Amino acid sequence: KFEFPINQADEDGESDHELPEELARLLEQESKEIQPNQEPVEVINLGTEDDVREVKIGASLEAKERK
């Protein structure tokens, strides 16, 4: 038998307990909503008009990086 059962909390202590810093950080990170990448893109057809093969390239890339 346990000396201090879990269901009998010490009510003399603080009623407002703080989370450990690491746990609070993880909970905050978990609650953040994942947002899609908002980078503007340019659609380029690498195929022909009949055989369309489009690729999306980040519009923020410089022209020499797109090649």
C-alpha positions, 0 to 999 in steps of 0.5 A, a space after each residue: 500500500 502506498 504512503 500517499 495515495 494519488 487521489 488525496 492531494 495536499 491542499 495546504 500547498 499552492 493551488 496555482 502550480 506552474 508548469 516546468 519551463 520545458 513543458 510549457 514551451 512544448 505545449 505552446 509549440 503544440 498549440 501553434 497552427 501549422 501554416 502553409 508556405 506563403 512564398 509567391 510561386 510562378 508556374 512554368 510549363 516545361 512541356 508543350 501546349 498539348 503535353 502540359 508539364 507545369 512546375 512551380 518555382 518560388 518567385 522570390 528566387 533570382 533568375 540565375 537560380 531558376 535555371 
